[in-house]
Amino acid sequence: MGPTWAFAQETAVHALRLMGSGLFDEHPNLRIILGHMGEGLPYMMWRIDHRNAWVKVPPKYPAKRRIADYFNENFYITTSGNFRTQTLIDAMLEIGADRILFSTDWPFENIDHAADWFDTTTISEADRAKIGRTNAKLLFGI
């Protein structure tokens, strides 16, 4: 289960630690790319920021803002290894199509499976162009 669960969970925890550390307060222009549709983080943002919200205790980490703020401003996610349309649409609703990059996850996933899925997934052609190339061009300045 390492590649399908443990690696993703360890990466997600590491990303959360970076967000909570105050790193992005000191370096607001830093960008980090997470694979596999964000290692599950897009779907946990509300819970992460609102868990036990009824308890009036300030967070015990140095970050000055909500974790979701850092995730939405400092992170990009890729489609690598997660070729499911429902998951892509959920990610688009959470982080926005401007923060998603097409990726295949070779050699763990077949490139043709990724390409065939992406070419036919039910998203707008404008979003397909962003996710497929424009976002990477802008992020990497190419």
C-alpha positions as CSV (number, residue, x, y, z in Angstrom):
1,M,0.0,0.0,0.0
2,G,3.0,2.3,0.1
3,P,2.6,4.0,-3.3
4,T,-1.1,4.2,-3.1
5,W,-1.6,5.3,0.4
6,A,1.4,5.7,2.7
7,F,3.5,7.9,0.3
8,A,0.5,10.2,-0.3
9,Q,-0.3,10.5,3.4
10,E,3.3,11.2,4.4
11,T,3.6,13.9,1.7
12,A,0.3,15.5,2.8
13,V,1.5,15.6,6.4
14,H,4.7,17.2,5.3
15,A,2.8,19.8,3.3
16,L,0.6,20.6,6.3
17,R,3.7,21.1,8.4
18,L,5.1,23.5,5.9
19,M,1.8,25.4,5.8
20,G,1.7,25.6,9.6
21,S,5.3,26.5,10.1
22,G,5.1,30.1,9.0
23,L,7.2,29.4,5.9
24,F,4.8,31.1,3.6
25,D,4.5,34.1,5.8
26,E,8.2,34.6,5.3
27,H,8.2,33.5,1.7
28,P,4.8,34.4,0.2
29,N,5.9,33.8,-3.4
30,L,7.2,30.2,-2.8
31,R,5.3,27.7,-4.8
32,I,5.1,23.9,-4.2
33,I,3.7,21.3,-6.5
34,L,1.9,18.2,-5.0
35,G,1.1,15.2,-7.1
36,H,-1.8,12.8,-7.1
37,M,-4.5,15.5,-7.0
38,G,-2.9,17.1,-4.0
39,E,-2.4,13.9,-1.9
40,G,-6.0,14.2,-0.6
41,L,-5.5,17.7,0.9
42,P,-8.0,19.6,-1.3
43,Y,-10.8,17.5,0.1
44,M,-9.8,18.1,3.8
45,M,-9.3,21.9,3.8
46,W,-12.5,22.8,5.5
47,R,-12.0,20.1,8.1
48,I,-8.4,21.2,8.7
49,D,-9.3,24.8,9.3
50,H,-12.6,24.2,11.2
51,R,-11.9,21.1,13.4
52,N,-13.0,21.9,16.9
53,A,-13.9,25.4,15.8
54,W,-16.2,25.6,18.8
55,V,-13.2,25.4,21.1
56,K,-11.9,29.0,21.4
57,V,-8.2,28.1,21.5
58,P,-5.8,29.7,19.0
59,P,-3.8,27.3,16.8
60,K,-0.5,26.0,18.3
61,Y,1.5,26.6,15.1
62,P,3.3,29.7,13.9
63,A,1.4,30.3,10.7
64,K,-0.6,33.6,10.7
65,R,-3.4,32.6,8.4
66,R,-5.7,29.7,7.8
67,I,-4.1,26.6,6.3
68,A,-6.5,26.7,3.3
69,D,-5.2,30.2,2.5
70,Y,-1.7,28.9,2.1
71,F,-2.9,25.8,0.2
72,N,-4.9,27.9,-2.3
73,E,-2.1,30.5,-2.8
74,N,1.2,28.6,-2.5
75,F,0.4,25.1,-3.9
76,Y,-0.3,23.6,-7.2
77,I,-1.5,20.0,-7.7
78,T,-1.1,17.6,-10.5
79,T,-3.3,14.9,-12.0
80,S,-0.5,12.4,-11.7
81,G,-1.7,8.9,-10.8
82,N,-5.3,10.0,-10.3
83,F,-7.2,9.9,-13.5
84,R,-10.8,10.2,-12.2
85,T,-13.0,13.0,-13.6
86,Q,-15.0,13.4,-10.3
87,T,-11.8,13.9,-8.4
88,L,-10.5,16.5,-10.9
89,I,-13.8,18.4,-10.7
90,D,-13.7,18.4,-6.9
91,A,-10.1,19.7,-7.1
92,M,-11.2,22.4,-9.5
93,L,-13.9,23.5,-7.2
94,E,-11.5,23.6,-4.2
95,I,-8.3,25.0,-5.6
96,G,-9.3,26.3,-9.0
97,A,-8.4,25.2,-12.5
98,D,-5.5,27.7,-12.5
99,R,-3.7,25.7,-9.9
100,I,-3.8,22.2,-11.5
101,L,-1.2,20.7,-13.8
102,F,-1.6,17.7,-16.1
103,S,0.8,14.9,-15.2
104,T,1.0,11.2,-15.8
105,D,3.0,9.6,-12.9
106,W,5.2,7.5,-15.2
107,P,6.6,4.9,-14.6
108,F,3.9,4.0,-12.0
109,E,1.0,4.8,-14.4
110,N,0.8,4.4,-18.1
111,I,1.2,7.6,-20.1
112,D,-1.5,6.6,-22.6
113,H,-4.0,6.0,-19.8
114,A,-3.4,9.5,-18.5
115,A,-3.6,11.1,-21.9
116,D,-6.7,9.3,-23.0
117,W,-8.5,10.2,-19.8
118,F,-7.5,13.8,-20.0
119,D,-8.4,14.2,-23.6
120,T,-11.9,13.0,-23.0
121,T,-12.7,14.1,-19.4
122,T,-15.8,16.3,-19.1
123,I,-14.3,19.7,-18.4
124,S,-14.4,22.8,-20.5
125,E,-11.9,23.2,-23.3
126,A,-10.6,26.4,-21.6
127,D,-9.9,24.4,-18.4
128,R,-8.4,21.6,-20.4
129,A,-6.0,24.1,-22.0
130,K,-5.1,25.6,-18.7
131,I,-4.5,22.3,-16.9
132,G,-2.8,20.7,-20.0
133,R,-0.3,23.4,-20.7
134,T,-1.0,27.1,-19.9
135,N,-0.7,26.8,-16.1
136,A,2.7,25.1,-16.4
137,K,3.9,27.7,-18.9
138,L,2.9,30.5,-16.5
139,L,4.3,28.8,-13.4
140,F,7.7,27.9,-14.9
141,G,8.0,31.0,-17.1
142,I,8.3,29.1,-20.4
